[in-house]
């Protein structure tokens, strides 16, 4: 068997290539790392979110979350607070600068993603969406 025909390898290569296209937008144009982008996306969608929830909803571990949120805070894109009831947690909210940065980056990222997906037929996009949903269900199956 050739590596290029091994499904896990093919999936990883395509996912990485797609991701690199998007990093070109939010990284080059807006100065965000992949981790920062993921966290800013989640924080923007929540009024307030804690560090455990951020780690749970991404593929990032607690150390990556901590470092990336520190960088976002240093850039003035988010605010961090420590709740009195559990000082181990950190609560994050987006700043006005973070909201405007996210809005500009998101519209450009969405346009790039749509341009890539637009190279596929409607049937191919529907099949991809269905296949990704099925794969997600399969990997989430605890019996495997």
ZADO-1210 file (C-alpha; in nm, 4 decimals, padded with zeros to 6 digits):
<atoms>
<atom x="00.0000" y="00.0000" z="00.0000" code="UNK" pos="1"/>
<atom x="00.1168" y="00.3520" z="-00.0784" code="UNK" pos="2"/>
<atom x="00.0999" y="00.6239" z="00.1838" code="UNK" pos="3"/>
<atom x="-00.0800" y="00.8540" z="-00.0618" code="UNK" pos="4"/>
<atom x="-00.3724" y="00.6084" z="-00.0853" code="UNK" pos="5"/>
<atom x="-00.4018" y="00.5496" z="00.2919" code="UNK" pos="6"/>
<atom x="-00.7241" y="00.7245" z="00.4009" code="UNK" pos="7"/>
<atom x="-00.6017" y="00.8735" z="00.7326" code="UNK" pos="8"/>
<atom x="-00.3055" y="01.0269" z="00.5504" code="UNK" pos="9"/>
<atom x="-00.5231" y="01.1672" z="00.2685" code="UNK" pos="10"/>
<atom x="-00.7655" y="01.3166" z="00.5205" code="UNK" pos="11"/>
<atom x="-00.4831" y="01.4795" z="00.7184" code="UNK" pos="12"/>
<atom x="-00.3203" y="01.6227" z="00.4046" code="UNK" pos="13"/>
<atom x="-00.6450" y="01.7735" z="00.2731" code="UNK" pos="14"/>
<atom x="-00.7409" y="01.9129" z="00.6164" code="UNK" pos="15"/>
<atom x="-00.3962" y="02.0701" z="00.6539" code="UNK" pos="16"/>
<atom x="-00.4052" y="02.2203" z="00.3031" code="UNK" pos="17"/>
<atom x="-00.7517" y="02.3676" z="00.3648" code="UNK" pos="18"/>
<atom x="-00.6397" y="02.5020" z="00.7019" code="UNK" pos="19"/>
<atom x="-00.3261" y="02.6604" z="00.5496" code="UNK" pos="20"/>
<atom x="-00.5464" y="02.8510" z="00.3065" code="UNK" pos="21"/>
<atom x="-00.7398" y="02.9975" z="00.5992" code="UNK" pos="22"/>
<atom x="-00.4271" y="03.0649" z="00.8078" code="UNK" pos="23"/>
<atom x="-00.3069" y="03.2758" z="00.5173" code="UNK" pos="24"/>
<atom x="-00.6021" y="03.5071" z="00.5834" code="UNK" pos="25"/>
<atom x="-00.6288" y="03.5294" z="00.9630" code="UNK" pos="26"/>
<atom x="-00.2562" y="03.4820" z="01.0177" code="UNK" pos="27"/>
<atom x="-00.1058" y="03.6997" z="00.7477" code="UNK" pos="28"/>
<atom x="-00.3762" y="03.9657" z="00.7309" code="UNK" pos="29"/>
<atom x="-00.4735" y="03.9805" z="01.1002" code="UNK" pos="30"/>
<atom x="-00.1708" y="03.8484" z="01.2916" code="UNK" pos="31"/>
<atom x="-00.3497" y="03.5590" z="01.4605" code="UNK" pos="32"/>
<atom x="-00.2139" y="03.2102" z="01.5177" code="UNK" pos="33"/>
<atom x="-00.4309" y="02.9048" z="01.4564" code="UNK" pos="34"/>
<atom x="-00.4866" y="02.8655" z="01.8313" code="UNK" pos="35"/>
<atom x="-00.5706" y="03.2344" z="01.8756" code="UNK" pos="36"/>
<atom x="-00.8182" y="03.2196" z="01.5860" code="UNK" pos="37"/>
<atom x="-00.9977" y="02.9177" z="01.7307" code="UNK" pos="38"/>
<atom x="-01.0259" y="03.0753" z="02.0740" code="UNK" pos="39"/>
<atom x="-01.1287" y="03.4179" z="01.9449" code="UNK" pos="40"/>
<atom x="-01.3987" y="03.2464" z="01.7365" code="UNK" pos="41"/>
<atom x="-01.5390" y="03.0741" z="02.0461" code="UNK" pos="42"/>
<atom x="-01.5063" y="03.3742" z="02.2758" code="UNK" pos="43"/>
<atom x="-01.6764" y="03.5997" z="02.0200" code="UNK" pos="44"/>
<atom x="-01.9707" y="03.3611" z="02.0080" code="UNK" pos="45"/>
<atom x="-02.0149" y="03.3586" z="02.3853" code="UNK" pos="46"/>
<atom x="-02.0941" y="03.6433" z="02.6177" code="UNK" pos="47"/>
<atom x="-01.8482" y="03.4871" z="02.8614" code="UNK" pos="48"/>
<atom x="-01.6653" y="03.1541" z="02.8481" code="UNK" pos="49"/>
<atom x="-01.4305" y="02.9812" z="03.0915" code="UNK" pos="50"/>
<atom x="-01.0962" y="02.8138" z="03.0329" code="UNK" pos="51"/>
<atom x="-01.2299" y="02.4592" z="03.0790" code="UNK" pos="52"/>
<atom x="-01.5035" y="02.5164" z="02.8216" code="UNK" pos="53"/>
<atom x="-01.2486" y="02.6558" z="02.5745" code="UNK" pos="54"/>
<atom x="-01.0285" y="02.3488" z="02.6142" code="UNK" pos="55"/>
<atom x="-01.3287" y="02.1165" z="02.5833" code="UNK" pos="56"/>
<atom x="-01.4600" y="02.2815" z="02.2649" code="UNK" pos="57"/>
<atom x="-01.1247" y="02.2848" z="02.0841" code="UNK" pos="58"/>
<atom x="-00.8499" y="02.0342" z="02.0285" code="UNK" pos="59"/>
<atom x="-00.6236" y="02.2465" z="02.2481" code="UNK" pos="60"/>
<atom x="-00.4954" y="02.1410" z="02.5875" code="UNK" pos="61"/>
<atom x="-00.5071" y="02.3661" z="02.8945" code="UNK" pos="62"/>
<atom x="-00.1511" y="02.4940" z="02.8425" code="UNK" pos="63"/>
<atom x="-00.2225" y="02.5883" z="02.4792" code="UNK" pos="64"/>
<atom x="-00.5426" y="02.7625" z="02.5868" code="UNK" pos="65"/>
<atom x="-00.3560" y="02.9519" z="02.8581" code="UNK" pos="66"/>
<atom x="-00.0759" y="03.0674" z="02.6265" code="UNK" pos="67"/>
<atom x="-00.3053" y="03.1639" z="02.3375" code="UNK" pos="68"/>
<atom x="-00.5478" y="03.3524" z="02.5620" code="UNK" pos="69"/>
<atom x="-00.2534" y="03.5384" z="02.7154" code="UNK" pos="70"/>
<atom x="-00.1446" y="03.6483" z="02.3670" code="UNK" pos="71"/>
<atom x="-00.5021" y="03.7540" z="02.2806" code="UNK" pos="72"/>
<atom x="-00.5187" y="03.9524" z="02.6039" code="UNK" pos="73"/>
<atom x="-00.1802" y="04.1138" z="02.5300" code="UNK" pos="74"/>
<atom x="-00.3172" y="04.2211" z="02.1888" code="UNK" pos="75"/>
<atom x="-00.6205" y="04.3774" z="02.3571" code="UNK" pos="76"/>
<atom x="-00.8652" y="04.1381" z="02.1893" code="UNK" pos="77"/>
<atom x="-01.0030" y="03.9713" z="02.5043" code="UNK" pos="78"/>
<atom x="-01.0339" y="04.0353" z="02.8758" code="UNK" pos="79"/>
<atom x="-00.9629" y="03.7769" z="03.1443" code="UNK" pos="80"/>
<atom x="-01.1052" y="03.7612" z="03.4930" code="UNK" pos="81"/>
<atom x="-01.0876" y="03.5155" z="03.7804" code="UNK" pos="82"/>
<atom x="-01.4191" y="03.4160" z="03.9370" code="UNK" pos="83"/>
<atom x="-01.4296" y="03.4429" z="04.3154" code="UNK" pos="84"/>
<atom x="-01.6162" y="03.1102" z="04.3466" code="UNK" pos="85"/>
<atom x="-01.3420" y="02.9103" z="04.1673" code="UNK" pos="86"/>
<atom x="-01.0051" y="03.0798" z="04.1427" code="UNK" pos="87"/>
<atom x="-00.8664" y="02.7942" z="03.9308" code="UNK" pos="88"/>
<atom x="-01.0848" y="02.9023" z="03.6382" code="UNK" pos="89"/>
<atom x="-01.0372" y="03.1949" z="03.4037" code="UNK" pos="90"/>
<atom x="-01.3326" y="03.3737" z="03.2434" code="UNK" pos="91"/>
<atom x="-01.2904" y="03.5373" z="02.9042" code="UNK" pos="92"/>
<atom x="-01.4865" y="03.8055" z="02.7216" code="UNK" pos="93"/>
<atom x="-01.4164" y="03.9758" z="02.3918" code="UNK" pos="94"/>
<atom x="-01.3251" y="04.3446" z="02.3751" code="UNK" pos="95"/>
<atom x="-01.4615" y="04.5896" z="02.1163" code="UNK" pos="96"/>
<atom x="-01.1253" y="04.5660" z="01.9357" code="UNK" pos="97"/>
<atom x="-01.1491" y="04.1867" z="01.9460" code="UNK" pos="98"/>
<atom x="-01.5029" y="04.1955" z="01.8080" code="UNK" pos="99"/>
<atom x="-01.4071" y="04.4227" z="01.5168" code="UNK" pos="100"/>
<atom x="-01.0908" y="04.2218" z="01.4438" code="UNK" pos="101"/>
<atom x="-01.2913" y="03.9009" z="01.4448" code="UNK" pos="102"/>
<atom x="-01.5611" y="04.0467" z="01.2174" code="UNK" pos="103"/>
<atom x="-01.3040" y="04.1609" z="00.9587" code="UNK" pos="104"/>
<atom x="-01.1107" y="03.8332" z="00.9732" code="UNK" pos="105"/>
<atom x="-01.4230" y="03.6164" z="00.9676" code="UNK" pos="106"/>
<atom x="-01.5629" y="03.7758" z="00.6535" code="UNK" pos="107"/>
<atom x="-01.2311" y="03.7186" z="00.4747" code="UNK" pos="108"/>
<atom x="-01.1898" y="03.3626" z="00.6070" code="UNK" pos="109"/>
<atom x="-01.5468" y="03.2789" z="00.5074" code="UNK" pos="110"/>
<atom x="-01.4871" y="03.4207" z="00.1584" code="UNK" pos="111"/>
<atom x="-01.1699" y="03.2104" z="00.1192" code="UNK" pos="112"/>
<atom x="-01.3448" y="02.8937" z="00.2423" code="UNK" pos="113"/>
<atom x="-01.6384" y="02.9581" z="00.0092" code="UNK" pos="114"/>
<atom x="-01.4014" y="03.0120" z="-00.2827" code="UNK" pos="115"/>
<atom x="-01.2351" y="02.6761" z="-00.2162" code="UNK" pos="116"/>
<atom x="-01.5659" y="02.4961" z="-00.1714" code="UNK" pos="117"/>
<atom x="-01.7031" y="02.6790" z="-00.4742" code="UNK" pos="118"/>
<atom x="-01.4604" y="02.4822" z="-00.6894" code="UNK" pos="119"/>
<atom x="-01.6737" y="02.1765" z="-00.6053" code="UNK" pos="120"/>
<atom x="-02.0146" y="02.0990" z="-00.7461" code="UNK" pos="121"/>
<atom x="-02.3182" y="02.1299" z="-00.5205" code="UNK" pos="122"/>
<atom x="-02.3465" y="01.7500" z="-00.5161" code="UNK" pos="123"/>
<atom x="-01.9809" y="01.7147" z="-00.4156" code="UNK" pos="124"/>
<atom x="-02.0242" y="01.9663" z="-00.1312" code="UNK" pos="125"/>
<atom x="-02.3357" y="01.7830" z="-00.0087" code="UNK" pos="126"/>
<atom x="-02.1509" y="01.4491" z="-00.0242" code="UNK" pos="127"/>
<atom x="-01.8551" y="01.5999" z="00.1642" code="UNK" pos="128"/>
<atom x="-02.0852" y="01.7391" z="00.4332" code="UNK" pos="129"/>
<atom x="-02.2635" y="01.4044" z="00.4673" code="UNK" pos="130"/>
<atom x="-01.9340" y="01.2145" z="00.4748" code="UNK" pos="131"/>
<atom x="-01.7850" y="01.4432" z="00.7400" code="UNK" pos="132"/>
<atom x="-02.0952" y="01.4047" z="00.9559" code="UNK" pos="133"/>
<atom x="-02.0776" y="01.0254" z="00.9221" code="UNK" pos="134"/>
<atom x="-01.7052" y="01.0218" z="01.0023" code="UNK" pos="135"/>
<atom x="-01.7639" y="01.2435" z="01.3060" code="UNK" pos="136"/>
<atom x="-02.0309" y="01.0035" z="01.4337" code="UNK" pos="137"/>
<atom x="-01.8015" y="00.7054" z="01.3728" code="UNK" pos="138"/>
<atom x="-01.5042" y="00.8487" z="01.5618" code="UNK" pos="139"/>
<atom x="-01.7329" y="00.9568" z="01.8481" code="UNK" pos="140"/>
<atom x="-01.8603" y="00.5997" z="01.8839" code="UNK" pos="141"/>
<atom x="-01.7275" y="00.4666" z="02.2166" code="UNK" pos="142"/>
<atom x="-01.7678" y="00.1050" z="02.0964" code="UNK" pos="143"/>
<atom x="-01.4786" y="00.1452" z="01.8490" code="UNK" pos="144"/>
</atoms>
